[in-house]
Amino acid sequence: MKIKAGQNGKVFGSVTGANISDALSSAGYEIDKKKIILSQPIKTLGTYDIDLKLMEGISSKIVVTVEAE
């Protein structure tokens, strides 16, 4: 994901489950934002392991890389 960020690596705003859901949709994967588990919004650049709760008892992990535009 690309987002506007300052020189110190801090993003303007944050990356939320809705942002991740939109990015997955544009890649052809329909994942509801409620199924993306974030303990808190992402506010710095980097690589993050994100949990997806797809169905009861079925979960998966994805890696999200947040980069400056």
All heavy atoms as TSV, in Angstrom:
chain	resi	resn	atom	element	x	y	z
A	1	MET	N	N	0.843	-1.162	0.000
A	1	MET	CA	C	0.000	0.000	0.000
A	1	MET	C	C	0.889	1.225	0.000
A	1	MET	O	O	1.895	1.260	0.685
A	1	MET	CB	C	-0.876	0.018	1.239
A	1	MET	CG	C	-1.828	-1.142	1.335
A	1	MET	SD	S	-3.029	-0.908	2.649
A	1	MET	CE	C	-3.852	0.534	2.061
A	2	LYS	N	N	0.481	2.219	-0.759
A	2	LYS	CA	C	1.208	3.481	-0.787
A	2	LYS	C	C	0.340	4.543	-0.114
A	2	LYS	O	O	-0.858	4.614	-0.340
A	2	LYS	CB	C	1.522	3.875	-2.217
A	2	LYS	CG	C	2.446	2.887	-2.896
A	2	LYS	CD	C	3.324	3.585	-3.882
A	2	LYS	CE	C	4.185	2.575	-4.583
A	2	LYS	NZ	N	5.546	2.596	-4.168
A	3	ILE	N	N	0.997	5.347	0.731
A	3	ILE	CA	C	0.297	6.391	1.463
A	3	ILE	C	C	1.257	7.576	1.641
A	3	ILE	O	O	2.474	7.398	1.642
A	3	ILE	CB	C	-0.204	5.857	2.828
A	3	ILE	CG1	C	-1.147	6.827	3.495
A	3	ILE	CG2	C	0.940	5.484	3.725
A	3	ILE	CD1	C	-1.917	6.241	4.659
A	4	LYS	N	N	0.695	8.755	1.773
A	4	LYS	CA	C	1.536	9.932	1.996
A	4	LYS	C	C	2.181	9.839	3.369
A	4	LYS	O	O	1.533	9.487	4.344
A	4	LYS	CB	C	0.702	11.212	1.902
A	4	LYS	CG	C	0.221	11.498	0.501
A	4	LYS	CD	C	-0.524	12.808	0.444
A	4	LYS	CE	C	-0.999	13.044	-0.977
A	4	LYS	NZ	N	-1.684	14.306	-1.120
A	5	ALA	N	N	3.478	10.149	3.415
A	5	ALA	CA	C	4.217	10.052	4.679
A	5	ALA	C	C	5.262	11.148	4.752
A	5	ALA	O	O	5.718	11.655	3.736
A	5	ALA	CB	C	4.889	8.690	4.788
A	6	GLY	N	N	5.636	11.482	5.978
A	6	GLY	CA	C	6.688	12.462	6.212
A	6	GLY	C	C	8.059	11.806	6.106
A	6	GLY	O	O	8.193	10.598	5.944
A	7	GLN	N	N	9.095	12.605	6.237
A	7	GLN	CA	C	10.460	12.104	6.116
A	7	GLN	C	C	10.848	11.138	7.228
A	7	GLN	O	O	11.711	10.300	7.055
A	7	GLN	CB	C	11.439	13.276	6.087
A	7	GLN	CG	C	11.313	14.110	4.830
A	7	GLN	CD	C	12.289	15.270	4.837
A	7	GLN	OE1	O	12.801	15.665	5.874
A	7	GLN	NE2	N	12.543	15.824	3.662
A	8	ASN	N	N	10.204	11.238	8.369
A	8	ASN	CA	C	10.545	10.370	9.501
A	8	ASN	C	C	9.829	9.020	9.449
A	8	ASN	O	O	9.948	8.234	10.374
A	8	ASN	CB	C	10.238	11.071	10.824
A	8	ASN	CG	C	8.773	11.431	10.965
A	8	ASN	OD1	O	7.981	11.214	10.053
A	8	ASN	ND2	N	8.408	11.988	12.102
A	9	GLY	N	N	9.074	8.742	8.382
A	9	GLY	CA	C	8.387	7.464	8.243
A	9	GLY	C	C	7.008	7.419	8.851
A	9	GLY	O	O	6.356	6.385	8.846
A	10	LYS	N	N	6.540	8.535	9.388
A	10	LYS	CA	C	5.208	8.589	9.967
A	10	LYS	C	C	4.209	8.964	8.872
A	10	LYS	O	O	4.441	9.902	8.124
A	10	LYS	CB	C	5.178	9.615	11.100
A	10	LYS	CG	C	3.940	9.537	11.920
A	10	LYS	CD	C	4.116	10.296	13.213
A	10	LYS	CE	C	2.809	10.257	13.955
A	10	LYS	NZ	N	2.945	9.883	15.318
A	11	VAL	N	N	3.124	8.223	8.771
A	11	VAL	CA	C	2.150	8.467	7.706
A	11	VAL	C	C	1.200	9.595	8.099
A	11	VAL	O	O	0.981	9.870	9.276
A	11	VAL	CB	C	1.352	7.191	7.361
A	11	VAL	CG1	C	2.267	6.090	6.888
A	11	VAL	CG2	C	0.514	6.712	8.509
A	12	PHE	N	N	0.665	10.255	7.076
A	12	PHE	CA	C	-0.361	11.275	7.299
A	12	PHE	C	C	-1.690	10.542	7.370
A	12	PHE	O	O	-2.165	9.997	6.385
A	12	PHE	CB	C	-0.360	12.302	6.173
A	12	PHE	CG	C	0.921	13.089	6.068
A	12	PHE	CD1	C	1.627	13.137	4.888
A	12	PHE	CD2	C	1.423	13.774	7.160
A	12	PHE	CE1	C	2.806	13.853	4.785
A	12	PHE	CE2	C	2.601	14.493	7.076
A	12	PHE	CZ	C	3.293	14.536	5.883
A	13	GLY	N	N	-2.287	10.482	8.550
A	13	GLY	CA	C	-3.489	9.688	8.762
A	13	GLY	C	C	-3.075	8.317	9.258
A	13	GLY	O	O	-2.124	8.179	10.013
A	14	SER	N	N	-3.779	7.275	8.792
A	14	SER	CA	C	-3.425	5.910	9.188
A	14	SER	C	C	-4.000	4.934	8.174
A	14	SER	O	O	-4.846	5.279	7.365
A	14	SER	CB	C	-3.968	5.603	10.590
A	14	SER	OG	O	-5.373	5.683	10.589
A	15	VAL	N	N	-3.516	3.703	8.239
A	15	VAL	CA	C	-4.023	2.629	7.401
A	15	VAL	C	C	-4.953	1.795	8.269
A	15	VAL	O	O	-4.554	1.297	9.324
A	15	VAL	CB	C	-2.872	1.758	6.847
A	15	VAL	CG1	C	-3.426	0.591	6.043
A	15	VAL	CG2	C	-1.932	2.593	5.990
A	16	THR	N	N	-6.198	1.656	7.836
A	16	THR	CA	C	-7.206	0.926	8.602
A	16	THR	C	C	-7.615	-0.348	7.868
A	16	THR	O	O	-7.194	-0.589	6.730
A	16	THR	CB	C	-8.449	1.805	8.802
A	16	THR	OG1	O	-9.029	2.076	7.518
A	16	THR	CG2	C	-8.113	3.116	9.504
A	17	GLY	N	N	-8.457	-1.112	8.504
A	17	GLY	CA	C	-8.986	-2.312	7.875
A	17	GLY	C	C	-9.728	-1.994	6.586
A	17	GLY	O	O	-9.678	-2.752	5.618
A	18	ALA	N	N	-10.410	-0.849	6.554
A	18	ALA	CA	C	-11.130	-0.445	5.341
A	18	ALA	C	C	-10.153	-0.173	4.194
A	18	ALA	O	O	-10.425	-0.553	3.044
A	18	ALA	CB	C	-11.979	0.794	5.624
A	19	ASN	N	N	-9.022	0.461	4.486
A	19	ASN	CA	C	-8.012	0.704	3.455
A	19	ASN	C	C	-7.450	-0.602	2.910
A	19	ASN	O	O	-7.269	-0.757	1.705
A	19	ASN	CB	C	-6.856	1.544	4.009
A	19	ASN	CG	C	-7.287	2.884	4.519
A	19	ASN	OD1	O	-7.102	3.171	5.694
A	19	ASN	ND2	N	-7.868	3.717	3.677
A	20	ILE	N	N	-7.186	-1.536	3.806
A	20	ILE	CA	C	-6.655	-2.833	3.393
A	20	ILE	C	C	-7.695	-3.580	2.566
A	20	ILE	O	O	-7.379	-4.183	1.540
A	20	ILE	CB	C	-6.194	-3.653	4.612
A	20	ILE	CG1	C	-5.017	-2.937	5.298
A	20	ILE	CG2	C	-5.814	-5.074	4.220
A	20	ILE	CD1	C	-4.638	-3.500	6.653
A	21	SER	N	N	-8.955	-3.523	2.974
A	21	SER	CA	C	-10.038	-4.165	2.227
A	21	SER	C	C	-10.142	-3.598	0.819
A	21	SER	O	O	-10.299	-4.340	-0.153
A	21	SER	CB	C	-11.363	-3.986	2.978
A	21	SER	OG	O	-12.427	-4.525	2.233
A	22	ASP	N	N	-10.031	-2.278	0.689
A	22	ASP	CA	C	-10.079	-1.634	-0.628
A	22	ASP	C	C	-8.912	-2.081	-1.501
A	22	ASP	O	O	-9.086	-2.349	-2.690
A	22	ASP	CB	C	-10.068	-0.110	-0.486
A	22	ASP	CG	C	-11.355	0.432	0.115
A	22	ASP	OD1	O	-12.368	-0.292	0.133
A	22	ASP	OD2	O	-11.334	1.587	0.575
A	23	ALA	N	N	-7.713	-2.181	-0.923
A	23	ALA	CA	C	-6.542	-2.614	-1.680
A	23	ALA	C	C	-6.696	-4.064	-2.130
A	23	ALA	O	O	-6.341	-4.408	-3.262
A	23	ALA	CB	C	-5.283	-2.444	-0.837
A	24	LEU	N	N	-7.236	-4.906	-1.256
A	24	LEU	CA	C	-7.467	-6.299	-1.635
A	24	LEU	C	C	-8.517	-6.398	-2.736
A	24	LEU	O	O	-8.391	-7.211	-3.651
A	24	LEU	CB	C	-7.895	-7.118	-0.414
A	24	LEU	CG	C	-6.807	-7.388	0.626
A	24	LEU	CD1	C	-7.408	-7.999	1.883
A	24	LEU	CD2	C	-5.740	-8.302	0.054
A	25	SER	N	N	-9.557	-5.564	-2.668
A	25	SER	CA	C	-10.598	-5.561	-3.701
A	25	SER	C	C	-10.027	-5.190	-5.059
A	25	SER	O	O	-10.376	-5.802	-6.073
A	25	SER	CB	C	-11.717	-4.581	-3.346
A	25	SER	OG	O	-12.437	-5.050	-2.248
A	26	SER	N	N	-9.137	-4.198	-5.089
A	26	SER	CA	C	-8.547	-3.791	-6.362
A	26	SER	C	C	-7.630	-4.879	-6.920
A	26	SER	O	O	-7.377	-4.923	-8.118
A	26	SER	CB	C	-7.795	-2.472	-6.224
A	26	SER	OG	O	-6.682	-2.622	-5.385
A	27	ALA	N	N	-7.159	-5.795	-6.052
A	27	ALA	CA	C	-6.333	-6.915	-6.498
A	27	ALA	C	C	-7.179	-8.152	-6.824
A	27	ALA	O	O	-6.647	-9.183	-7.201
A	27	ALA	CB	C	-5.306	-7.262	-5.425
A	28	GLY	N	N	-8.503	-8.037	-6.650
A	28	GLY	CA	C	-9.392	-9.137	-7.005
A	28	GLY	C	C	-9.836	-10.016	-5.849
A	28	GLY	O	O	-10.427	-11.068	-6.066
A	29	TYR	N	N	-9.567	-9.609	-4.609
A	29	TYR	CA	C	-9.952	-10.384	-3.433
A	29	TYR	C	C	-10.999	-9.609	-2.648
A	29	TYR	O	O	-10.744	-8.493	-2.216
A	29	TYR	CB	C	-8.751	-10.651	-2.529
A	29	TYR	CG	C	-7.637	-11.391	-3.225
A	29	TYR	CD1	C	-6.556	-10.706	-3.750
A	29	TYR	CD2	C	-7.683	-12.770	-3.355
A	29	TYR	CE1	C	-5.535	-11.384	-4.400
A	29	TYR	CE2	C	-6.671	-13.455	-4.000
A	29	TYR	CZ	C	-5.599	-12.752	-4.522
A	29	TYR	OH	O	-4.600	-13.428	-5.169
A	30	GLU	N	N	-12.159	-10.200	-2.464
A	30	GLU	CA	C	-13.234	-9.532	-1.722
A	30	GLU	C	C	-13.203	-9.979	-0.260
A	30	GLU	O	O	-13.668	-11.054	0.085
A	30	GLU	CB	C	-14.593	-9.855	-2.349
A	30	GLU	CG	C	-14.774	-9.288	-3.750
A	30	GLU	CD	C	-14.670	-7.765	-3.810
A	30	GLU	OE1	O	-15.148	-7.087	-2.880
A	30	GLU	OE2	O	-14.089	-7.267	-4.783
A	31	ILE	N	N	-12.609	-9.157	0.583
A	31	ILE	CA	C	-12.522	-9.416	2.023
A	31	ILE	C	C	-13.171	-8.241	2.744
A	31	ILE	O	O	-12.760	-7.096	2.573
A	31	ILE	CB	C	-11.056	-9.557	2.494
A	31	ILE	CG1	C	-10.314	-10.629	1.701
A	31	ILE	CG2	C	-10.996	-9.831	3.992
A	31	ILE	CD1	C	-10.786	-12.036	1.927
A	32	ASP	N	N	-14.203	-8.523	3.514
A	32	ASP	CA	C	-14.897	-7.478	4.264
A	32	ASP	C	C	-13.957	-6.878	5.305
A	32	ASP	O	O	-13.180	-7.598	5.936
A	32	ASP	CB	C	-16.125	-8.085	4.952
A	32	ASP	CG	C	-16.990	-7.027	5.593
A	32	ASP	OD1	O	-16.672	-6.628	6.736
A	32	ASP	OD2	O	-17.955	-6.589	4.956
A	33	LYS	N	N	-14.049	-5.578	5.496
A	33	LYS	CA	C	-13.163	-4.895	6.442
A	33	LYS	C	C	-13.314	-5.421	7.865
A	33	LYS	O	O	-12.384	-5.369	8.654
A	33	LYS	CB	C	-13.388	-3.388	6.403
A	33	LYS	CG	C	-14.737	-2.946	6.923
A	33	LYS	CD	C	-14.915	-1.454	6.836
A	33	LYS	CE	C	-16.284	-1.058	7.344
A	33	LYS	NZ	N	-16.507	0.370	7.226
A	34	LYS	N	N	-14.476	-5.970	8.202
A	34	LYS	CA	C	-14.702	-6.508	9.541
A	34	LYS	C	C	-13.925	-7.801	9.777
A	34	LYS	O	O	-13.730	-8.211	10.911
A	34	LYS	CB	C	-16.194	-6.768	9.754
A	34	LYS	CG	C	-17.019	-5.502	9.730
A	34	LYS	CD	C	-18.479	-5.821	9.830
A	34	LYS	CE	C	-19.305	-4.564	9.619
A	34	LYS	NZ	N	-20.719	-4.860	9.481
A	35	LYS	N	N	-13.455	-8.432	8.709
A	35	LYS	CA	C	-12.708	-9.678	8.835
A	35	LYS	C	C	-11.200	-9.442	8.944
A	35	LYS	O	O	-10.434	-10.371	9.141
A	35	LYS	CB	C	-13.015	-10.589	7.651
A	35	LYS	CG	C	-14.475	-11.002	7.646
A	35	LYS	CD	C	-14.800	-11.935	6.540
A	35	LYS	CE	C	-16.290	-12.212	6.587
A	35	LYS	NZ	N	-16.618	-13.571	6.300
A	36	ILE	N	N	-10.785	-8.179	8.805
A	36	ILE	CA	C	-9.372	-7.821	8.913
A	36	ILE	C	C	-9.111	-7.396	10.353
A	36	ILE	O	O	-9.698	-6.436	10.845
A	36	ILE	CB	C	-9.026	-6.699	7.917
A	36	ILE	CG1	C	-9.292	-7.183	6.488
A	36	ILE	CG2	C	-7.587	-6.243	8.098
A	36	ILE	CD1	C	-9.230	-6.113	5.434
A	37	ILE	N	N	-8.246	-8.131	11.020
A	37	ILE	CA	C	-8.008	-7.915	12.448
A	37	ILE	C	C	-6.764	-7.046	12.644
A	37	ILE	O	O	-5.646	-7.463	12.366
A	37	ILE	CB	C	-7.821	-9.260	13.186
A	37	ILE	CG1	C	-8.954	-10.235	12.851
A	37	ILE	CG2	C	-7.680	-9.039	14.681
A	37	ILE	CD1	C	-10.340	-9.736	13.187
A	38	LEU	N	N	-7.002	-5.823	13.107
A	38	LEU	CA	C	-5.916	-4.887	13.448
A	38	LEU	C	C	-6.090	-4.500	14.911
A	38	LEU	O	O	-7.178	-4.103	15.320
A	38	LEU	CB	C	-5.997	-3.614	12.600
A	38	LEU	CG	C	-5.672	-3.691	11.128
A	38	LEU	CD1	C	-5.929	-2.345	10.466
A	38	LEU	CD2	C	-4.239	-4.081	10.928
A	39	SER	N	N	-5.030	-4.600	15.689
A	39	SER	CA	C	-5.138	-4.179	17.083
A	39	SER	C	C	-5.281	-2.661	17.169
A	39	SER	O	O	-5.920	-2.141	18.073
A	39	SER	CB	C	-3.937	-4.660	17.893
A	39	SER	OG	O	-2.745	-4.159	17.343
A	40	GLN	N	N	-4.680	-1.971	16.206
A	40	GLN	CA	C	-4.810	-0.518	16.103
A	40	GLN	C	C	-4.437	-0.120	14.681
A	40	GLN	O	O	-3.752	-0.870	13.988
A	40	GLN	CB	C	-3.922	0.186	17.118
A	40	GLN	CG	C	-2.447	-0.125	16.973
A	40	GLN	CD	C	-1.663	0.461	18.132
A	40	GLN	OE1	O	-2.222	0.941	19.096
A	40	GLN	NE2	N	-0.351	0.402	18.041
A	41	PRO	N	N	-4.889	1.041	14.203
A	41	PRO	CA	C	-4.525	1.472	12.847
A	41	PRO	C	C	-3.012	1.606	12.685
A	41	PRO	O	O	-2.297	1.899	13.639
A	41	PRO	CB	C	-5.206	2.839	12.709
A	41	PRO	CG	C	-6.307	2.817	13.719
A	41	PRO	CD	C	-5.802	1.972	14.853
A	42	ILE	N	N	-2.532	1.370	11.477
A	42	ILE	CA	C	-1.098	1.446	11.180
A	42	ILE	C	C	-0.726	2.906	10.930
A	42	ILE	O	O	-1.325	3.561	10.076
A	42	ILE	CB	C	-0.769	0.577	9.951
A	42	ILE	CG1	C	-1.109	-0.881	10.262
A	42	ILE	CG2	C	0.683	0.746	9.546
A	42	ILE	CD1	C	-1.067	-1.788	9.048
A	43	LYS	N	N	0.260	3.409	11.651
A	43	LYS	CA	C	0.621	4.822	11.552
A	43	LYS	C	C	2.068	5.064	11.155
A	43	LYS	O	O	2.525	6.194	11.153
A	43	LYS	CB	C	0.329	5.525	12.876
A	43	LYS	CG	C	-1.148	5.517	13.204
A	43	LYS	CD	C	-1.463	6.361	14.394
A	43	LYS	CE	C	-2.961	6.331	14.632
A	43	LYS	NZ	N	-3.421	7.382	15.481
A	44	THR	N	N	2.810	3.999	10.835
A	44	THR	CA	C	4.188	4.161	10.384
A	44	THR	C	C	4.446	3.253	9.180
A	44	THR	O	O	3.754	2.256	8.986
A	44	THR	CB	C	5.207	3.807	11.495
A	44	THR	OG1	O	4.958	2.486	11.948
A	44	THR	CG2	C	5.121	4.777	12.652
A	45	LEU	N	N	5.450	3.625	8.394
A	45	LEU	CA	C	5.819	2.816	7.242
A	45	LEU	C	C	6.437	1.507	7.721
A	45	LEU	O	O	7.002	1.444	8.801
A	45	LEU	CB	C	6.820	3.573	6.370
A	45	LEU	CG	C	6.371	4.930	5.833
A	45	LEU	CD1	C	7.493	5.580	5.048
A	45	LEU	CD2	C	5.125	4.789	4.978
A	46	GLY	N	N	6.310	0.464	6.919
A	46	GLY	CA	C	6.911	-0.813	7.278
A	46	GLY	C	C	6.111	-1.982	6.765
A	46	GLY	O	O	5.167	-1.829	5.988
A	47	THR	N	N	6.480	-3.156	7.227
A	47	THR	CA	C	5.822	-4.402	6.839
A	47	THR	C	C	5.114	-4.973	8.061
A	47	THR	O	O	5.699	-5.045	9.144
A	47	THR	CB	C	6.859	-5.405	6.305
A	47	THR	OG1	O	7.535	-4.803	5.194
A	47	THR	CG2	C	6.197	-6.683	5.844
A	48	TYR	N	N	3.869	-5.373	7.872
A	48	TYR	CA	C	3.035	-5.841	8.981
A	48	TYR	C	C	2.371	-7.159	8.630
A	48	TYR	O	O	1.907	-7.348	7.515
A	48	TYR	CB	C	1.937	-4.803	9.288
A	48	TYR	CG	C	2.487	-3.467	9.698
A	48	TYR	CD1	C	2.777	-2.489	8.746
A	48	TYR	CD2	C	2.721	-3.176	11.028
A	48	TYR	CE1	C	3.296	-1.263	9.114
A	48	TYR	CE2	C	3.238	-1.946	11.405
A	48	TYR	CZ	C	3.521	-0.992	10.444
A	48	TYR	OH	O	4.043	0.212	10.816
A	49	ASP	N	N	2.316	-8.081	9.607
A	49	ASP	CA	C	1.546	-9.317	9.474
A	49	ASP	C	C	0.134	-9.018	9.955
A	49	ASP	O	O	-0.059	-8.563	11.089
A	49	ASP	CB	C	2.147	-10.432	10.327
A	49	ASP	CG	C	3.498	-10.897	9.813
A	49	ASP	OD1	O	3.693	-10.885	8.578
A	49	ASP	OD2	O	4.345	-11.267	10.631
A	50	ILE	N	N	-0.836	-9.278	9.096
A	50	ILE	CA	C	-2.228	-8.972	9.404
A	50	ILE	C	C	-3.025	-10.272	9.423
A	50	ILE	O	O	-2.903	-11.101	8.527
A	50	ILE	CB	C	-2.834	-8.014	8.335
A	50	ILE	CG1	C	-1.976	-6.761	8.179
A	50	ILE	CG2	C	-4.275	-7.683	8.659
A	50	ILE	CD1	C	-1.900	-5.868	9.384
A	51	ASP	N	N	-3.851	-10.436	10.440
A	51	ASP	CA	C	-4.713	-11.616	10.544
A	51	ASP	C	C	-6.045	-11.349	9.861
A	51	ASP	O	O	-6.621	-10.266	9.991
A	51	ASP	CB	C	-4.973	-11.965	12.009
A	51	ASP	CG	C	-3.734	-12.472	12.716
A	51	ASP	OD1	O	-2.991	-13.257	12.093
A	51	ASP	OD2	O	-3.521	-12.090	13.878
A	52	LEU	N	N	-6.528	-12.357	9.145
A	52	LEU	CA	C	-7.853	-12.325	8.535
A	52	LEU	C	C	-8.678	-13.437	9.164
A	52	LEU	O	O	-8.231	-14.576	9.227
A	52	LEU	CB	C	-7.776	-12.575	7.024
A	52	LEU	CG	C	-6.905	-11.650	6.195
A	52	LEU	CD1	C	-6.919	-12.105	4.741
A	52	LEU	CD2	C	-7.373	-10.220	6.307
A	53	LYS	N	N	-9.864	-13.096	9.647
A	53	LYS	CA	C	-10.768	-14.120	10.176
A	53	LYS	C	C	-11.831	-14.336	9.105
A	53	LYS	O	O	-12.794	-13.578	9.006
A	53	LYS	CB	C	-11.387	-13.671	11.484
A	53	LYS	CG	C	-12.215	-14.738	12.112
A	53	LYS	CD	C	-12.632	-14.404	13.512
A	53	LYS	CE	C	-13.415	-15.586	14.048
A	53	LYS	NZ	N	-13.612	-15.516	15.457
A	54	LEU	N	N	-11.625	-15.355	8.289
A	54	LEU	CA	C	-12.471	-15.583	7.128
A	54	LEU	C	C	-13.825	-16.181	7.501
A	54	LEU	O	O	-14.852	-15.750	6.987
A	54	LEU	CB	C	-11.742	-16.473	6.126
A	54	LEU	CG	C	-10.380	-15.909	5.670
A	54	LEU	CD1	C	-9.662	-16.919	4.807
A	54	LEU	CD2	C	-10.582	-14.602	4.930
A	55	MET	N	N	-13.821	-17.191	8.340
A	55	MET	CA	C	-15.049	-17.832	8.816
A	55	MET	C	C	-14.768	-18.330	10.229
A	55	MET	O	O	-13.630	-18.302	10.689
A	55	MET	CB	C	-15.426	-19.020	7.914
A	55	MET	CG	C	-15.659	-18.649	6.472
A	55	MET	SD	S	-15.857	-20.110	5.452
A	55	MET	CE	C	-17.605	-20.349	5.601
A	56	GLU	N	N	-15.777	-18.823	10.885
A	56	GLU	CA	C	-15.597	-19.387	12.221
A	56	GLU	C	C	-14.609	-20.546	12.145
A	56	GLU	O	O	-14.815	-21.505	11.415
A	56	GLU	CB	C	-16.937	-19.876	12.776
A	56	GLU	CG	C	-16.870	-20.306	14.216
A	56	GLU	CD	C	-16.543	-19.170	15.165
A	56	GLU	OE1	O	-17.000	-18.041	14.934
A	56	GLU	OE2	O	-15.794	-19.425	16.132
A	57	GLY	N	N	-13.496	-20.420	12.840
A	57	GLY	CA	C	-12.491	-21.462	12.857
A	57	GLY	C	C	-11.513	-21.431	11.687
A	57	GLY	O	O	-10.605	-22.226	11.630
A	58	ILE	N	N	-11.711	-20.507	10.752
A	58	ILE	CA	C	-10.818	-20.403	9.601
A	58	ILE	C	C	-10.222	-19.009	9.567
A	58	ILE	O	O	-10.937	-18.013	9.470
A	58	ILE	CB	C	-11.563	-20.682	8.273
A	58	ILE	CG1	C	-12.138	-22.093	8.287
A	58	ILE	CG2	C	-10.628	-20.490	7.089
A	58	ILE	CD1	C	-12.979	-22.425	7.093
A	59	SER	N	N	-8.893	-18.970	9.659
A	59	SER	CA	C	-8.212	-17.678	9.610
A	59	SER	C	C	-6.997	-17.796	8.717
A	59	SER	O	O	-6.568	-18.891	8.357
A	59	SER	CB	C	-7.832	-17.204	11.003
A	59	SER	OG	O	-6.936	-18.118	11.590
A	60	SER	N	N	-6.455	-16.659	8.370
A	60	SER	CA	C	-5.280	-16.617	7.508
A	60	SER	C	C	-4.472	-15.386	7.878
A	60	SER	O	O	-4.947	-14.513	8.593
A	60	SER	CB	C	-5.725	-16.555	6.046
A	60	SER	OG	O	-4.602	-16.571	5.195
A	61	LYS	N	N	-3.257	-15.334	7.381
A	61	LYS	CA	C	-2.401	-14.162	7.585
A	61	LYS	C	C	-1.991	-13.623	6.231
A	61	LYS	O	O	-1.795	-14.385	5.295
A	61	LYS	CB	C	-1.141	-14.526	8.367
A	61	LYS	CG	C	-1.370	-14.784	9.829
A	61	LYS	CD	C	-0.037	-14.948	10.538
A	61	LYS	CE	C	-0.255	-15.265	11.992
A	61	LYS	NZ	N	-0.325	-14.104	12.825
A	62	ILE	N	N	-1.886	-12.316	6.143
A	62	ILE	CA	C	-1.330	-11.663	4.970
A	62	ILE	C	C	-0.237	-10.706	5.433
A	62	ILE	O	O	-0.194	-10.341	6.602
A	62	ILE	CB	C	-2.391	-10.907	4.133
A	62	ILE	CG1	C	-3.052	-9.803	4.960
A	62	ILE	CG2	C	-3.407	-11.862	3.557
A	62	ILE	CD1	C	-3.959	-8.888	4.147
A	63	VAL	N	N	0.628	-10.329	4.516
A	63	VAL	CA	C	1.669	-9.358	4.822
A	63	VAL	C	C	1.318	-8.080	4.068
A	63	VAL	O	O	1.096	-8.108	2.866
A	63	VAL	CB	C	3.054	-9.886	4.402
A	63	VAL	CG1	C	4.115	-8.822	4.605
A	63	VAL	CG2	C	3.398	-11.141	5.174
A	64	VAL	N	N	1.252	-6.979	4.789
A	64	VAL	CA	C	0.953	-5.675	4.203
A	64	VAL	C	C	2.204	-4.813	4.352
A	64	VAL	O	O	2.740	-4.663	5.443
A	64	VAL	CB	C	-0.242	-5.003	4.894
A	64	VAL	CG1	C	-0.457	-3.598	4.387
A	64	VAL	CG2	C	-1.503	-5.833	4.716
A	65	THR	N	N	2.660	-4.273	3.222
A	65	THR	CA	C	3.793	-3.350	3.235
A	65	THR	C	C	3.264	-1.950	2.990
A	65	THR	O	O	2.616	-1.704	1.983
A	65	THR	CB	C	4.822	-3.730	2.156
A	65	THR	OG1	O	5.257	-5.075	2.404
A	65	THR	CG2	C	6.016	-2.805	2.193
A	66	VAL	N	N	3.530	-1.054	3.915
A	66	VAL	CA	C	3.097	0.333	3.817
A	66	VAL	C	C	4.308	1.152	3.369
A	66	VAL	O	O	5.343	1.172	4.047
A	66	VAL	CB	C	2.546	0.861	5.164
A	66	VAL	CG1	C	2.100	2.297	5.029
A	66	VAL	CG2	C	1.403	-0.026	5.641
A	67	GLU	N	N	4.192	1.787	2.192
A	67	GLU	CA	C	5.282	2.575	1.613
A	67	GLU	C	C	4.833	4.002	1.376
A	67	GLU	O	O	3.652	4.271	1.188
A	67	GLU	CB	C	5.697	1.967	0.272
A	67	GLU	CG	C	6.153	0.534	0.341
A	67	GLU	CD	C	6.431	-0.050	-1.032
A	67	GLU	OE1	O	5.846	0.424	-2.020
A	67	GLU	OE2	O	7.248	-0.986	-1.111
A	68	ALA	N	N	5.787	4.913	1.330
A	68	ALA	CA	C	5.501	6.312	1.036
A	68	ALA	C	C	5.214	6.464	-0.470
A	68	ALA	O	O	5.792	5.751	-1.286
A	68	ALA	CB	C	6.677	7.186	1.423
A	69	GLU	N	N	4.310	7.375	-0.787
A	69	GLU	CA	C	3.998	7.651	-2.199
A	69	GLU	C	C	5.137	8.348	-2.872
A	69	GLU	O	O	5.863	9.104	-2.314
A	69	GLU	CB	C	2.758	8.537	-2.301
A	69	GLU	CG	C	1.499	7.823	-2.027
A	69	GLU	CD	C	0.269	8.693	-2.264
A	69	GLU	OE1	O	0.332	9.928	-2.136
A	69	GLU	OE2	O	-0.763	8.113	-2.579
